[in-house]
Amino acid sequence: MLGATDRALAVLNALLSFHRDAELRADGVMIVWPSNEQLMARANGISPATLRRHIAILVECGLVIRRDSPNGKRFARRGAGGEIEQAYGFDLSPIIARAQEFKDLSDAMQAEKRALRVARERLTLLRRDIVKMIDAGIEENVPGNWGRVLQIYQASVSQVSRSSPRQHLEDVCSELQELHLEIRETLESFVGSQNMSANESQFERHIQNSNTEPPIESESSYRNKEEASASGGNNRNLHSLPARELPLGIVLDACPDVKGLAKGGEIRHWRDFLAAAEVARPLLGVSPSAWQEAREAMGEVQAAITLSAILQRSDQINSAGGYLRNLTDKAKEGKFSTWPMVMALLRAKLDATRPASHNASAPRNEAERSSDRLEVSDALLRSLRRPR
């Protein structure tokens, strides 16, 4: 806060070592007159040029005052009784004169450190709570644009670095606090609507699920229980496709291209997958209205899986937006599921990696021993070989 560097303070410490008393007093001799050689020795052997530079910093900061003799030498003149009558060198009296100022600056610096620590703790708590609430919203299929929420969150935290000042941290905390309140209100509103519901139906993107069959167990902790039902008089005879859960690992195996759109090129959680889908949407030329309609009809995760599958087959699809709208219409009628789409991509990937000499009727153990095959579980292989 004074503008003095650590090396300049080391030189000041060396100057203080030449003071003869144990403490500085205003009524004592406040001038020291060491030679440059003595100063360099006590300042850990710095060079003459470095010594001159840091002495100039001390003078500029007002910590010492030069008291030069007529010939520029540093010395002291003593009287008849041996007492120092006149001294030329460096005057240390500013340290006494500014003692209260230094104390106030020190107190202010300690208060700033405490405020910085509080701001960092608050930022850590907000980040932790927001991530947990986003995970809960996605896992419980709470209606909302969670991809947009993730983008806002990542944009805010990306502004923070280890050297960010306190004021900047507090500004970021204010942004995250608003996001925190928005997410909490969304979750509380959803919980309130669930508690008020008399029929325990699953509320998913404004679609009422009337299927009473128990949900299929999944390896993934993410409970995606959406199954579009045929509501209305014209759709009573339509049968919905079963909503089969897809683990994130299988989706990424089938749609590896979406990884390149994720931040850092890696997808570890469903929230990373949703954020990557938000990036893929404009790249494929899908309009915001088509994307919103797909999310409302399919659900946030199922729409993202569908878009990732379209991205994987983008070289075979002329209009990604039109294709997505077509699938959205089928989803509204309960005639669309992402499971066959993902399984078809996996089956094509397996066929592409199978050696040319093998045909579809090759023995299972021989095909699985091929080093070029994609490594999948036995359960998945049985599912892929199941008649369509």
C-alpha positions in Angstrom: 0.0 0.0 0.0 3.0 2.3 0.5 4.5 1.3 -2.9 7.6 -0.2 -1.4 8.9 -3.5 -2.9 10.1 -6.4 -0.8 13.7 -5.7 -1.8 13.3 -2.1 -0.8 12.1 -3.2 2.6 15.1 -5.5 2.9 17.3 -2.4 2.4 15.3 -0.5 5.0 15.8 -3.4 7.4 19.6 -3.1 6.7 19.5 0.6 7.4 17.7 0.1 10.7 20.4 -2.4 11.8 22.9 0.6 11.8 20.8 2.4 14.4 22.5 2.2 17.7 19.5 2.1 20.0 17.1 -0.8 20.5 14.2 1.3 19.5 13.5 4.5 17.5 12.8 7.6 19.6 12.0 11.1 18.4 14.5 12.6 20.9 17.3 10.3 19.7 19.7 10.4 16.8 17.6 9.3 13.8 20.3 9.5 11.1 22.5 6.5 10.1 25.5 6.9 7.8 26.7 3.4 6.6 28.8 3.2 3.5 27.5 1.5 0.4 29.8 -1.5 1.0 28.4 -2.0 4.5 24.8 -1.6 3.3 25.3 -4.2 0.5 26.8 -6.6 3.0 23.9 -6.4 5.4 21.4 -6.4 2.5 22.4 -10.0 1.4 25.1 -8.8 -1.0 23.0 -6.9 -3.6 24.8 -5.1 -6.4 25.5 -1.3 -6.2 23.0 -0.5 -8.9 20.2 -2.5 -7.1 21.1 -0.8 -3.8 20.7 2.7 -5.4 17.5 1.7 -7.1 15.8 0.5 -3.9 17.1 3.4 -1.8 15.4 5.7 -4.3 12.2 3.7 -3.8 12.4 4.2 0.0 12.9 8.0 -0.5 10.0 8.2 -3.0 7.7 6.3 -0.6 8.6 8.7 2.2 10.1 6.1 4.5 13.6 7.7 4.7 15.1 11.1 3.9 18.5 11.8 2.4 20.7 14.1 4.5 23.6 14.7 2.2 26.8 16.4 3.2 28.4 19.1 1.0 30.8 16.6 -0.5 28.2 13.8 -0.8 29.9 11.6 1.9 28.0 10.0 4.8 29.6 10.7 8.2 28.9 12.2 11.7 30.7 15.1 13.4 31.1 14.7 17.1 31.6 17.5 19.7 34.0 17.8 22.6 32.1 15.4 24.8 31.9 12.7 22.1 28.3 13.4 21.3 27.1 13.6 17.7 26.6 17.2 16.7 26.0 16.8 13.0 25.3 13.7 10.9 24.9 13.1 7.2 23.3 10.0 5.7 19.7 8.6 5.9 17.2 10.1 8.2 14.8 7.5 9.7 12.5 10.1 11.4 9.6 9.5 8.9 9.1 6.1 10.5 8.4 7.8 13.8 6.3 10.6 12.3 4.1 8.2 10.3 3.7 5.5 12.9 0.0 6.0 13.3 -0.5 6.2 9.5 1.3 2.8 9.2 -0.9 1.3 11.9 -4.1 2.5 10.1 -2.8 1.1 6.8 -2.1 -2.2 8.5 -5.5 -2.4 10.0 -7.1 -1.6 6.7 -5.0 -4.2 5.0 -6.1 -6.9 7.6 -9.7 -5.9 7.1 -9.4 -6.2 3.3 -7.8 -9.7 3.8 -10.7 -10.7 6.0 -13.3 -9.3 3.5 -11.5 -11.2 0.6 -11.6 -14.4 2.6 -15.3 -13.9 3.3 -16.0 -13.2 -0.4 -14.1 -16.4 -1.5 -16.0 -18.5 1.1 -19.3 -17.0 -0.1 -18.4 -17.7 -3.8 -17.5 -21.3 -2.9 -20.8 -21.9 -1.1 -22.8 -20.3 -4.0 -21.0 -22.5 -6.6 -21.6 -25.6 -4.5 -25.3 -24.9 -3.9 -26.0 -23.9 -7.5 -24.4 -27.0 -8.9 -26.3 -29.2 -6.5 -29.6 -27.5 -7.4 -29.0 -27.8 -11.1 -28.3 -31.5 -10.6 -31.5 -31.9 -8.6 -33.5 -30.1 -11.2 -32.2 -32.2 -14.1 -32.5 -35.5 -12.2 -36.0 -34.8 -11.1 -37.1 -33.5 -14.5 -38.1 -30.1 -13.2 -39.4 -28.0 -16.1 -36.9 -25.3 -17.1 -34.2 -24.4 -19.6 -31.3 -26.0 -17.6 -29.0 -25.6 -20.6 -29.4 -21.8 -20.4 -28.9 -21.9 -16.6 -25.7 -23.8 -17.0 -24.4 -21.3 -19.6 -25.1 -18.4 -17.2 -23.4 -20.2 -14.4 -20.3 -21.1 -16.4 -20.1 -17.5 -17.8 -20.1 -16.1 -14.3 -17.5 -18.5 -12.7 -15.2 -18.2 -15.7 -14.6 -14.5 -14.8 -13.0 -15.6 -11.5 -9.2 -16.3 -11.2 -6.9 -16.8 -8.2 -5.8 -13.2 -8.3 -9.3 -11.6 -8.7 -9.7 -8.6 -6.3 -12.4 -8.6 -3.6 -14.7 -6.2 -5.5 -14.7 -8.4 -8.5 -15.5 -11.5 -6.4 -18.4 -9.6 -4.8 -19.8 -8.6 -8.2 -19.6 -12.3 -9.3 -21.3 -13.4 -6.0 -24.1 -10.9 -6.7 -24.7 -12.5 -10.1 -24.6 -16.0 -8.7 -26.9 -15.0 -5.9 -29.6 -13.9 -8.4 -29.1 -17.2 -10.3 -29.3 -19.0 -7.0 -32.7 -17.4 -6.1 -34.1 -18.1 -9.6 -33.2 -21.8 -9.4 -34.5 -22.1 -5.8 -37.8 -20.5 -6.7 -38.1 -22.9 -9.7 -37.5 -25.9 -7.5 -39.8 -24.7 -4.7 -42.5 -24.0 -7.2 -42.1 -27.5 -8.7 -42.2 -29.2 -5.2 -45.3 -27.2 -4.3 -47.1 -28.3 -7.4 -46.1 -31.9 -6.7 -47.4 -31.7 -3.2 -50.7 -30.2 -4.3 -51.2 -32.9 -7.0 -53.8 -35.4 -6.0 -52.9 -38.2 -8.4 -49.1 -38.5 -8.0 -48.7 -38.2 -11.8 -45.2 -37.4 -13.1 -45.0 -33.7 -14.2 -42.6 -33.5 -17.1 -42.4 -30.5 -19.4 -46.1 -29.8 -19.0 -47.0 -33.3 -20.2 -49.1 -35.6 -17.9 -47.8 -39.2 -17.8 -50.8 -41.5 -17.6 -48.8 -44.8 -17.9 -49.0 -46.7 -14.6 -46.2 -49.2 -15.5 -43.3 -49.2 -13.1 -40.2 -47.4 -14.5 -37.3 -49.5 -15.8 -34.2 -49.6 -13.6 -31.1 -48.0 -15.1 -27.4 -48.0 -14.4 -27.4 -44.2 -14.4 -28.4 -42.3 -11.3 -30.3 -39.9 -13.6 -34.0 -40.7 -13.4 -35.4 -39.8 -16.7 -39.0 -41.0 -16.4 -40.7 -39.3 -19.3 -43.2 -41.2 -21.4 -45.5 -39.2 -23.6 -49.1 -40.3 -23.3 -51.8 -39.8 -25.9 -54.1 -37.3 -24.2 -57.2 -36.1 -25.9 -60.1 -37.8 -27.7 -58.3 -38.3 -31.1 -55.3 -40.0 -29.5 -56.9 -42.6 -27.3 -56.1 -45.5 -29.5 -52.4 -44.6 -29.9 -49.9 -46.7 -27.9 -46.9 -44.9 -26.5 -43.4 -46.2 -27.0 -41.8 -47.4 -23.7 -39.5 -44.8 -22.1 -36.2 -46.8 -21.7 -33.5 -45.0 -19.8 -30.1 -44.5 -21.5 -27.0 -44.2 -19.4 -24.8 -41.3 -20.3 -21.9 -43.6 -21.2 -23.9 -45.4 -23.9 -25.1 -42.1 -25.3 -21.6 -40.8 -25.6 -20.5 -44.0 -27.2 -23.2 -43.7 -29.8 -22.7 -39.9 -30.3 -19.0 -39.1 -29.8 -19.1 -36.0 -31.9 -20.9 -34.0 -29.2 -17.9 -34.3 -26.9 -16.0 -31.9 -29.2 -18.6 -29.2 -28.3 -18.2 -29.5 -24.6 -16.1 -27.2 -22.5 -12.6 -28.8 -22.3 -13.7 -31.5 -24.7 -15.0 -33.7 -21.9 -18.5 -34.7 -20.7 -18.7 -36.1 -17.2 -22.2 -35.3 -16.1 -25.6 -34.8 -17.7 -25.3 -31.0 -17.1 -22.1 -31.0 -19.3 -24.1 -33.0 -21.9 -27.0 -30.4 -21.9 -24.6 -27.5 -22.2 -22.9 -29.2 -25.2 -26.3 -29.7 -26.8 -27.0 -26.0 -26.5 -23.9 -25.4 -28.5 -24.8 -27.9 -31.1 -28.2 -26.4 -31.7 -27.1 -23.3 -33.7 -24.4 -25.3 -35.4 -27.0 -27.6 -36.9 -29.2 -24.7 -37.9 -32.0 -25.6 -35.6 -34.2 -22.6 -34.7 -34.8 -21.7 -31.1 -38.6 -22.3 -31.5 -38.0 -25.9 -32.9 -35.6 -26.5 -30.0 -38.0 -25.2 -27.4 -40.8 -27.3 -28.8 -38.6 -30.4 -28.8 -37.7 -29.9 -25.1 -41.3 -29.4 -24.2 -42.4 -32.6 -26.0 -39.5 -34.9 -25.1 -38.0 -33.4 -22.0 -34.6 -31.7 -21.6 -32.4 -34.7 -21.6 -34.3 -36.7 -24.3 -34.2 -33.7 -26.6 -30.5 -33.3 -26.1 -29.9 -37.0 -26.9 -32.0 -36.6 -30.0 -30.0 -33.5 -31.1 -26.7 -35.3 -30.4 -27.9 -38.2 -32.6 -28.8 -35.8 -35.4 -25.3 -34.2 -35.0 -23.8 -37.7 -35.3 -25.7 -38.2 -38.6 -25.5 -34.6 -39.8 -23.8 -35.8 -43.1 -26.9 -37.8 -43.9 -29.5 -35.3 -42.9 -30.3 -32.4 -45.2 -32.4 -30.3 -42.7 -31.6 -30.9 -39.1 -34.4 -28.5 -38.0 -37.0 -30.2 -40.1 -36.0 -33.6 -39.0 -36.1 -32.5 -35.3 -39.6 -31.1 -35.8 -40.7 -34.4 -37.4 -39.4 -36.3 -34.4 -41.1 -33.8 -32.1 -44.4 -34.4 -33.7 -44.0 -38.1 -33.2 -43.0 -37.5 -29.6 -46.2 -35.6 -29.0 -48.2 -38.6 -30.3 -46.2 -41.0 -28.1 -44.6 -42.7 -31.1 -40.9 -41.7 -30.5 -38.2 -42.9 -28.2 -34.5 -42.1 -28.3 -33.6 -45.7 -27.4 -33.9 -47.2 -31.0 -32.1 -44.2 -32.4 -29.1 -44.6 -30.1 -29.1 -48.4 -30.5 -29.1 -47.9 -34.3 -26.0 -45.7 -34.0 -24.3 -48.2 -31.8 -25.1 -51.0 -34.2 -23.7 -49.1 -37.1 -20.6 -48.3 -35.1 -20.2 -52.0 -34.3 -20.7 -53.0 -38.0 -18.2 -50.5 -39.1 -15.5 -51.8 -36.7 -16.2 -55.5 -37.6 -13.6 -57.0 -40.0 -14.7 -57.3 -43.6 -14.3 -61.1 -43.6 -16.9 -61.6 -40.8 -20.6 -61.6 -41.6 -23.6 -61.0 -39.5 -23.8 -64.7 -38.6 -20.3 -65.0 -37.2 -20.0 -66.8 -33.9 -20.4 -64.5 -30.9 -17.2 -65.5 -29.2 -15.1 -65.0 -32.3 -16.6 -61.5 -32.9 -16.1 -60.4 -29.4 -12.4 -61.5 -29.5 -11.7 -59.0 -32.3 -9.4 -56.3 -31.0 -11.0 -53.8 -33.3 -14.5 -54.2 -31.8 -16.0 -51.6 -29.6 -15.9 -52.7 -25.9 -19.4 -53.0 -24.6 -21.1 -54.9 -21.9 -22.8 -58.3 -22.4 -26.2 -56.8 -21.6 -25.7 -54.2 -24.3 -24.7 -56.9 -26.9 -27.8 -58.9 -26.1 -29.9 -55.8 -26.5 -28.3 -55.0 -29.9 -28.9 -58.6 -31.1 -32.5 -58.5 -30.0 -34.8 -58.5 -33.1 -36.1 -55.0 -33.9 
